[in-house]
Amino acid sequence: MAPQVSPDSGSLQNRPGSLNRLSGEKSPYLSQHAGNPVDWYPWSEEAFCKAAKEDKPIFLSIGYATCHWCHVMAHESFEDAEVARLLNESFVSVKVDREERPDIDQIYMTACQMMTGSGGWPLSLFLTPDKRPFFAATYIPRTSRYGNTGMLELLPRIASLWRERRNDLNASADQVSSTLITSLVKSGSGPEPGSINLTEAYEDLLLRFDPEYGGFGNAPKFQMPCLLMFLLRYWKRTGSERALNLVTKTLDAIRKGGIYDHIG
């Protein structure tokens, strides 16, 4: 049986110093948002039951603790009283840590890439109460600028479409969901990666490696532990000292750059 949500359970007064539903979460990323005036829910049946009961769309925000633009959007919008008011009045807001729930992130990142042609974090989507996406974006500024619609303009627009053009949004959600299911089924139906795939991935990292400052690609660089873990496993599997050197060079550069907590 779905959990029952009391009529006033979705309303926080958002007084200074008050905490939302993320205050009890273990994820460092979610706990960073526990003091937001946004009435955040973690990914839970309670959130989806509330959305269905109150006939509201879901605003889904996915990010992670070391994401620069996630922090920018948090400070600009999620700590802003007016943005919070618009979200709390017309939406059920759900916050997800991609490092805690990579399964959810994969699904909705794929949806964003299908809908917009690109992706990234923070990942911002609007969903029907049954979790079907009908609008996707990444970073959204608080106010419109540089051709990008801001949260203060976008939220009333989405709320109006939900009230007045629900059939259009449902049709879009149906199309996206159908294509998404087909894409995920195909991506999971191939053979397991073999030694050739692992070598190709390693060679790609070699081409992207910065021999002077460590890391991969050009500045600004983000911490990518999964790449270092891959290289360590590749070194263990093949004995490639060069793969190990990519890791040690990168970690030494991080240590010398002052980001000590990531090494710890």
Residue pairs with C-beta under 8 A, 6 or more apart in sequence:
2 45
2 49
3 45
3 46
3 49
4 49
5 46
5 49
5 50
5 53
9 50
10 39
10 50
10 54
10 92
11 39
11 88
12 18
12 20
12 37
12 39
12 88
14 37
14 39
14 81
14 84
14 88
17 35
18 35
19 34
19 35
20 33
20 34
20 35
20 36
20 38
20 39
20 40
21 39
21 40
21 41
21 42
22 30
22 31
22 33
22 34
22 36
22 40
22 42
22 95
23 31
23 34
25 31
25 34
25 42
27 97
27 99
27 100
28 65
28 97
29 63
29 64
29 65
29 70
29 97
29 99
29 100
30 40
30 42
30 95
30 97
30 100
32 65
32 74
33 40
33 74
33 78
33 95
34 40
36 74
36 78
36 79
36 84
37 78
37 79
37 80
37 81
37 84
37 85
37 88
38 78
38 83
38 84
38 87
38 88
38 93
39 84
39 87
39 88
39 93
40 93
40 94
40 95
41 47
41 50
41 92
41 93
41 94
41 95
42 94
42 95
42 96
43 94
43 96
43 101
43 104
44 94
47 58
47 92
47 94
48 58
48 92
48 129
48 130
48 131
50 56
50 92
51 57
51 58
51 92
51 129
52 129
52 130
54 92
55 129
56 90
56 91
56 92
56 129
56 162
57 90
57 91
57 92
57 126
57 127
57 128
57 129
57 134
57 158
57 159
57 162
57 169
58 91
58 92
58 93
58 94
58 126
58 127
58 128
58 129
58 131
59 87
59 91
59 92
59 93
59 94
59 124
59 125
59 126
60 94
60 96
60 108
60 123
60 124
60 125
60 126
60 127
60 133
61 73
61 78
61 93
61 94
61 95
61 96
61 122
61 123
61 124
62 95
62 96
62 97
62 98
62 104
62 105
62 108
62 109
62 121
62 122
62 123
62 124
62 125
63 70
63 73
63 95
63 96
63 97
63 98
63 121
63 122
63 123
64 70
64 97
64 98
64 99
64 121
65 97
65 99
66 222
66 223
66 262
67 121
67 122
67 222
68 220
68 222
69 120
69 121
69 122
69 138
69 139
70 121
70 122
72 139
73 122
73 124
73 139
73 140
73 141
76 141
76 142
77 83
77 140
77 141
77 142
77 151
78 84
80 142
82 152
83 142
83 151
83 152
83 155
86 151
86 152
86 155
86 156
86 159
87 93
87 155
89 159
90 155
90 156
90 158
90 159
90 162
91 126
91 155
91 158
91 159
92 129
96 104
96 105
98 104
98 105
98 121
98 123
105 123
107 180
107 184
108 123
108 125
108 133
108 136
109 119
109 123
110 180
110 183
110 184
111 125
111 133
111 136
111 176
111 180
112 118
112 119
112 123
112 125
112 133
112 136
112 137
112 138
113 119
114 176
114 179
114 180
114 183
115 133
115 135
115 136
115 176
116 136
116 137
118 138
119 138
120 138
120 139
121 138
122 138
122 139
123 136
123 138
124 136
124 137
124 138
124 139
124 140
125 133
125 135
125 136
125 137
126 133
126 134
126 135
126 136
126 158
127 133
127 134
127 173
128 134
128 169
128 170
128 173
132 173
132 174
132 176
132 177
133 173
133 176
133 177
134 169
134 170
134 172
134 173
134 176
135 158
140 148
140 149
140 150
140 151
140 154
141 148
141 150
141 151
142 150
142 151
142 152
143 150
143 151
143 152
143 153
144 150
144 152
144 153
149 157
161 168
161 169
162 169
198 234
198 237
201 230
202 230
202 231
202 234
202 240
202 243
205 216
205 227
205 230
205 231
205 246
206 242
206 246
208 216
208 217
209 215
209 216
209 246
210 216
210 217
210 218
210 221
211 249
213 253
214 249
214 250
214 251
214 252
214 253
214 254
215 221
215 224
215 250
215 253
216 224
216 227
223 254
223 259
223 262
228 247
228 250
228 251
231 243
231 244
231 246
231 247
232 243
232 244
232 247
234 240
234 243
235 241
235 243
235 244
235 247
251 263
254 262
254 263
255 263
